[in-house]
Amino acid sequence: MKTHIRAAFKHAIRDRNWVIGAIVLVALSFLLALILLLQIRPSDLQLPVHYTSYGTTNFYRDKWYYLLGFVLFAIFVMLMNIAISLKLYEQKGRELSILFLGLSIAIIVIAFLTTSSLFRIALISQ
């Protein structure tokens, strides 16, 4: 598996559009992780970490370190989606791989919007 990814990476690195998409994905993922790490403040208060409109409890609360999972999510999505994009580049071609990178960038943007609204709620409740 590792040799396949390396071979696909050697081919994909020559494609300017794929490289730009991968760089944007990496930059946005690390930016999201950095912003989240700067916003997390250790405290004894329980923060809202999950919202649902079903049931009697709308906001679910947990300790501050639960929010570190969002940082791990951003890094995990970046790593896995680049690996999947390389596999797509090798097997299905350039266009599908670049489309997948674009959708991955959209996922990171949606994650940024979701976590920023969650942190606004967390700041209000402190």
ChimeraX attribute file (.defattr): number of C-alpha atoms within 10 A of each C-alpha:
attribute: neighborCount
match mode: 1-to-1
recipient: residues
	/A:1	7
	/A:2	8
	/A:3	8
	/A:4	12
	/A:5	18
	/A:6	14
	/A:7	14
	/A:8	19
	/A:9	20
	/A:10	12
	/A:11	14
	/A:12	21
	/A:13	14
	/A:14	10
	/A:15	13
	/A:16	10
	/A:17	14
	/A:18	22
	/A:19	16
	/A:20	14
	/A:21	20
	/A:22	23
	/A:23	13
	/A:24	15
	/A:25	26
	/A:26	20
	/A:27	14
	/A:28	19
	/A:29	27
	/A:30	16
	/A:31	14
	/A:32	24
	/A:33	20
	/A:34	12
	/A:35	14
	/A:36	20
	/A:37	14
	/A:38	9
	/A:39	13
	/A:40	15
	/A:41	12
	/A:42	9
	/A:43	11
	/A:44	8
	/A:45	12
	/A:46	16
	/A:47	24
	/A:48	23
	/A:49	18
	/A:50	11
	/A:51	12
	/A:52	10
	/A:53	8
	/A:54	7
	/A:55	6
	/A:56	7
	/A:57	9
	/A:58	12
	/A:59	14
	/A:60	12
	/A:61	15
	/A:62	14
	/A:63	14
	/A:64	18
	/A:65	14
	/A:66	14
	/A:67	21
	/A:68	13
	/A:69	9
	/A:70	18
	/A:71	18
	/A:72	12
	/A:73	16
	/A:74	22
	/A:75	18
	/A:76	13
	/A:77	18
	/A:78	24
	/A:79	15
	/A:80	12
	/A:81	20
	/A:82	22
	/A:83	17
	/A:84	16
	/A:85	28
	/A:86	29
	/A:87	20
	/A:88	18
	/A:89	22
	/A:90	18
	/A:91	12
	/A:92	12
	/A:93	14
	/A:94	19
	/A:95	13
	/A:96	14
	/A:97	24
	/A:98	22
	/A:99	14
	/A:100	20
	/A:101	26
	/A:102	16
	/A:103	14
	/A:104	22
	/A:105	23
	/A:106	13
	/A:107	17
	/A:108	21
	/A:109	16
	/A:110	12
	/A:111	17
	/A:112	21
	/A:113	12
	/A:114	11
	/A:115	18
	/A:116	16
	/A:117	12
	/A:118	17
	/A:119	18
	/A:120	10
	/A:121	15
	/A:122	17
	/A:123	13
	/A:124	9
	/A:125	11
	/A:126	10
